[in-house]
Structures are given as structure tokens and as C-alpha cells.
Amino acid sequence: MPLIPEEPQIHESAQGPRATPASGRTAPTPRPVPGPRPAAPSRPGRPGPLRPTPPAQRAPRDGAVKPGPPATASPAAASTSAAPQVQLIPASAEGALDAAEEAVDLLLESGRAPGDLLVITTGEQHPWAAHELSFGEAPYWAQHDAGDDVFYAAAAVAGRAGVRPVVVVAVNGGDDTVAAALTLARTRAGALLICCGDPQQINAVLGTGV
């Protein structure tokens, strides 16, 4: 009779850590890496982006004033709790729009939501406003009501705009409309009013002494 090799005995009492095959391990789920926010897609059937896309990481010009801690407002304005803080960025009428665009870029880079910003021009319309108005007033103001992007308005129609946390005024001409535009802008700014233009002209209206 052939000899049957003895089968190994498995003792149930012998317990220990069981090794998990490497192939059975579950790989950790990779976490998404935050990156730059994609640009807003173009609107179907319309040329150009929804609004002018500022140059990425554009360095401010020498001597440019960043929208940092705003200058102290006048005692009369300080006594009103709802009065916005006022900051002045000196600029010529020809350079006021560029200065306003720089202020917008810096505000967005510092974490401000695009929908927080309203830009008012006292002279020539901002190119974005002129472009959007070419499709009619209804879609133009619908973008204002949506409140999800920077909105540009000429002083003549800015009275229709609602309150936003930050209002930037480009005093780029229209001397007969500057006073009304600055006064209106102060009522539309919830927290901060940035005025880009001639300091004497702006102070004569707002009386802030900035």
C-alpha cells in the first residue's frame, strides 16, 4: 500500500495578522488640486467674452495706488454708518479708465467676487458696456440683475444700477456729469468707493479730502 504523505494540520486556534495582498489594497482617491479659475465661456452667437478678461497677474504700474486700506472719510461721512469708505486714485481724464481697470484687476486678485463690483464711467462708455448694449438694453440689464460678474455702466444710466459692495468710478470726461455721477456712486457703494480721476475735481464733489 503506497504511503500517503501526511496532510498538514491546520489548527484553528493559530490566529494572527493576515497579510492583505498588495493587489487587494484600495488606492487612495486623489484629491483635486486647486487651480486658476477658468475664464467665463463666451456667449453663444456673440463675439468676445462676457466681459473683458484682465491680463493675468498684471503687475501694477509704478506709483499706482492699490485698493488697500482706504483713506479716512470726512467726519460727516464717518458719522454715517452706511457711508462707504472712499479711496482716490489720481489719474488724468485720458488715463482714468485704465486706472479703474487696474483697480478692478487688483480687487479680483485680492479675492473680491466679480459680482461685487460696479464700474461707472463719467465720459465715454466702457468698451464692454458699448458692446453689450449693441444687443439691446434688456440683455444688458439682465447681466446686471444676474449679479455674477463685473458690471460697467455709463453715468447717464447708472441710476438704474443697484447697490454693490464696491463701486469704481472712472472720471474720464463729461465734466457736466461728474458731480451727479460721484454723488450717485456714493449711494451705490455698500462698503468701498474708489474714484479714479483728478483729485481736486473729486474732492470738490465728495468733500472727502483724500
C-alpha positions in Angstrom: 0.0 0.0 0.0 1.5 3.3 -1.0 2.3 5.8 1.6 0.1 8.9 1.6 2.0 11.9 2.7 0.6 13.4 5.8 -1.5 16.4 5.1 -0.5 19.5 7.1 -2.7 20.1 10.0 -4.4 23.5 10.2 -5.0 24.5 13.7 -8.0 26.7 14.1 -6.5 28.2 17.3 -3.5 29.6 15.5 -4.6 33.0 14.6 -2.5 36.0 13.6 -2.5 39.0 11.4 -3.4 38.2 7.9 -1.4 39.8 5.1 -3.5 41.5 2.5 -2.3 41.0 -1.0 -0.9 44.2 -2.5 -3.3 43.8 -5.4 -6.2 43.9 -3.0 -5.4 47.3 -1.5 -7.6 50.2 -2.4 -5.6 53.1 -3.8 -6.4 56.4 -2.0 -8.7 58.7 -4.0 -6.6 61.6 -5.4 -7.8 64.9 -4.2 -8.4 67.6 -6.7 -5.7 70.2 -6.9 -7.0 73.8 -6.8 -6.0 75.8 -9.9 -6.9 79.0 -11.6 -10.5 79.7 -12.2 -11.4 79.1 -15.9 -12.4 82.1 -17.8 -16.1 82.7 -18.4 -17.2 81.0 -21.6 -18.3 83.2 -24.5 -22.0 83.6 -25.0 -23.3 81.6 -27.9 -23.6 83.6 -31.1 -21.9 86.7 -29.7 -18.3 87.8 -30.3 -15.9 88.2 -27.5 -16.1 87.2 -23.8 -18.8 88.0 -21.4 -16.6 90.8 -20.1 -13.1 92.0 -20.9 -10.6 89.4 -19.4 -7.9 91.3 -17.5 -4.3 90.3 -18.2 -3.2 87.5 -15.8 -1.1 88.6 -12.9 -0.5 92.0 -14.4 1.9 94.0 -12.3 0.7 97.4 -11.2 2.4 100.4 -12.8 4.9 102.3 -10.7 3.2 104.7 -8.4 -0.2 103.0 -8.9 -2.3 103.0 -5.7 -3.6 99.6 -4.8 -7.1 99.3 -3.4 -5.8 98.6 0.1 -6.8 100.4 3.3 -8.9 103.3 2.0 -8.3 106.8 3.1 -10.3 108.2 6.0 -13.5 109.9 5.0 -14.7 113.2 6.3 -16.2 113.5 9.8 -19.6 113.9 8.2 -19.3 110.8 6.2 -17.7 108.9 9.1 -20.7 109.7 11.3 -23.0 107.8 8.9 -22.6 104.1 9.5 -23.8 103.3 6.0 -21.4 105.6 4.2 -18.8 103.8 2.2 -15.1 104.3 2.7 -13.6 106.4 -0.1 -10.3 105.9 -1.9 -8.9 108.2 -4.6 -6.5 107.1 -7.4 -5.1 110.2 -9.1 -5.4 110.0 -12.9 -5.9 112.2 -15.9 -9.2 112.1 -17.8 -7.4 110.1 -20.5 -6.0 107.6 -18.0 -8.9 107.3 -15.7 -10.4 104.3 -17.4 -7.0 102.4 -17.4 -6.7 103.3 -13.7 -10.2 101.9 -13.0 -9.3 98.7 -14.9 -6.2 98.3 -12.8 -8.2 98.8 -9.6 -10.7 96.1 -10.8 -7.9 93.7 -11.5 -6.3 94.2 -8.1 -9.7 93.8 -6.4 -10.3 90.5 -8.2 -6.8 89.2 -7.4 -7.3 90.1 -3.8 -10.3 87.8 -3.6 -13.3 90.1 -4.4 -16.1 88.3 -6.3 -16.7 89.8 -9.8 -20.3 90.3 -8.8 -19.3 92.7 -6.0 -18.0 95.3 -8.5 -19.8 98.1 -10.3 -17.8 100.4 -12.6 -19.2 103.8 -13.6 -17.8 106.0 -16.3 -18.5 109.7 -16.5 -17.4 110.2 -20.1 -17.0 107.7 -22.9 -18.6 104.3 -22.2 -16.5 101.3 -21.3 -16.0 99.1 -24.4 -17.8 96.2 -22.6 -20.9 98.3 -22.0 -20.9 99.6 -25.6 -20.6 96.0 -26.9 -23.3 94.6 -24.7 -25.7 97.4 -25.4 -25.4 96.7 -29.1 -27.6 93.6 -28.4 -30.2 95.7 -26.6 -30.9 97.1 -23.2 -32.8 94.0 -22.0 -29.9 91.5 -22.1 -27.5 94.2 -20.9 -29.5 94.8 -17.7 -30.2 91.1 -17.3 -26.5 90.7 -16.8 -26.6 93.4 -14.1 -29.5 91.6 -12.4 -27.7 88.3 -12.5 -25.0 89.8 -10.3 -22.3 87.3 -11.2 -19.8 89.5 -13.0 -18.3 93.0 -13.0 -20.9 95.4 -14.4 -20.0 98.5 -16.4 -22.4 101.5 -16.7 -22.2 105.0 -18.1 -23.1 107.7 -15.6 -26.3 108.6 -17.6 -27.8 105.1 -16.9 -26.0 104.2 -13.6 -29.1 105.3 -11.6 -30.7 102.1 -12.6 -27.9 100.0 -11.1 -28.3 98.5 -7.7 -26.1 98.6 -4.7 -22.8 96.6 -4.8 -20.1 96.3 -2.2 -17.5 98.1 -4.3 -18.1 100.9 -6.8 -15.3 102.2 -9.0 -15.7 105.5 -10.8 -13.6 106.4 -13.8 -13.8 110.2 -14.2 -12.9 110.1 -17.9 -14.6 113.2 -19.1 -18.1 114.6 -19.1 -17.5 117.4 -16.7 -21.2 118.2 -16.6 -22.0 114.7 -15.3 -19.1 114.2 -12.9 -20.8 115.7 -9.8 -24.0 113.7 -10.3 -22.1 110.5 -11.1 -19.9 110.8 -8.0 -22.9 111.5 -5.7 -24.8 108.6 -7.2 -21.8 106.3 -6.9 -21.6 107.0 -3.2 -25.2 105.8 -2.7 -24.5 102.7 -4.7 -21.3 101.6 -2.9 -22.0 99.3 0.0 -18.5 99.3 1.5 -15.9 100.9 -0.7 -15.9 103.7 -3.3 -12.8 104.1 -5.5 -12.6 107.2 -7.6 -10.1 107.4 -10.4 -9.5 110.9 -11.7 -8.5 114.5 -10.9 -8.2 114.7 -7.1 -9.3 118.4 -6.9 -12.4 117.7 -9.0 -13.4 114.6 -7.0 -12.8 116.3 -3.6 -14.8 119.3 -4.7 -17.8 117.0 -5.1 -17.3 114.4 -2.3 -15.5 116.7 0.2 -13.5 113.7 1.5 -10.1 115.4 1.4 -8.4 112.2 0.2 
